[in-house]
Amino acid sequence: MKKVMSLIAVALFTATVVSCGPSAEEKAKIEENAKRVADSITNAISASMSAPTETAAAVDTAAAATATPAAEAKH
């Protein structure tokens, strides 16, 4: 009798675990979200690689602006 009850308990536990997975609709939403995130990352990387000179120019301008007052203070 204990073996039968143990088998029934294991079967119920297994059925519960299997039934808790995401539905087909939820899987589709997860895949759609993953694709959107991957596209967003790809676009951000492409944008950052296509305009490195603008960023470097902005950094150089900012560095020159902060270096000027310090250089004048030494004179």
C-alpha positions as CSV (number, residue, x, y, z in Angstrom):
1,M,0.0,0.0,0.0
2,K,2.9,2.4,0.8
3,K,4.3,1.8,-2.7
4,V,1.0,2.6,-4.4
5,M,0.7,5.8,-2.4
6,S,4.3,6.7,-3.1
7,L,3.7,6.2,-6.8
8,I,0.6,8.3,-6.8
9,A,2.4,11.1,-4.9
10,V,5.3,11.0,-7.4
11,A,2.8,11.1,-10.3
12,L,0.9,14.0,-8.9
13,F,4.1,15.9,-8.2
14,T,5.4,15.2,-11.7
15,A,2.1,16.3,-13.3
16,T,2.2,19.5,-11.2
17,V,5.7,20.4,-12.3
18,V,5.0,19.7,-15.9
19,S,1.8,21.8,-16.0
20,C,3.5,24.8,-14.5
21,G,5.5,25.6,-17.6
22,P,4.7,28.7,-19.8
23,S,1.9,28.5,-22.3
24,A,2.5,28.8,-26.0
25,E,1.3,32.4,-25.9
26,E,3.7,33.2,-23.1
27,K,6.6,31.6,-25.0
28,A,5.7,33.7,-28.1
29,K,5.8,36.9,-25.9
30,I,9.1,35.9,-24.4
31,E,10.6,35.2,-27.9
32,E,9.2,38.5,-29.2
33,N,10.7,40.4,-26.3
34,A,14.1,38.7,-26.7
35,K,14.1,39.6,-30.4
36,R,13.2,43.2,-29.6
37,V,16.0,43.5,-27.1
38,A,18.6,41.9,-29.5
39,D,17.6,44.3,-32.2
40,S,17.9,47.2,-29.8
41,I,21.4,46.1,-28.8
42,T,22.4,45.7,-32.4
43,N,21.1,49.1,-33.3
44,A,22.9,50.7,-30.4
45,I,26.2,49.0,-31.3
46,S,25.9,50.0,-34.9
47,A,25.2,53.6,-34.0
48,S,28.1,53.8,-31.6
49,M,30.5,52.3,-34.2
50,S,29.3,54.6,-37.1
51,A,30.0,57.9,-35.2
52,P,33.2,57.6,-33.2
53,T,34.7,60.8,-34.5
54,E,31.9,62.9,-33.2
55,T,32.4,61.5,-29.7
56,A,36.1,62.0,-29.9
57,A,35.6,65.6,-31.0
58,A,33.3,66.3,-28.1
59,V,35.8,64.8,-25.6
60,D,38.6,66.9,-27.1
61,T,36.5,70.1,-26.9
62,A,35.6,69.4,-23.3
63,A,39.2,68.7,-22.4
64,A,40.3,71.9,-24.0
65,A,37.6,73.9,-22.2
66,T,38.7,72.5,-18.8
67,A,42.4,72.9,-19.5
68,T,42.2,76.5,-20.5
69,P,41.4,78.0,-17.1
70,A,44.0,75.9,-15.4
71,A,46.7,77.0,-17.9
72,E,45.7,80.7,-17.4
73,A,45.9,80.3,-13.6
74,K,49.5,79.3,-13.8
75,H,50.6,82.4,-15.7
